[in-house]
């Protein structure tokens, strides 16, 4: 049987996504720093960018 899936909290996801958006580190460096797969980082980054438009449109 495979191992249990890791669940990440919203605060951690936001922190990693913000680091990815800033672009000060590559995704590979963020993977090494946080131990999260690059697909997750790219997904969280995309979700953060898509969610920002809702903040400014008043739908948040």
Helices and strands as residue ranges (DSSP letters): H 10-22, H 27-34, H 38-57
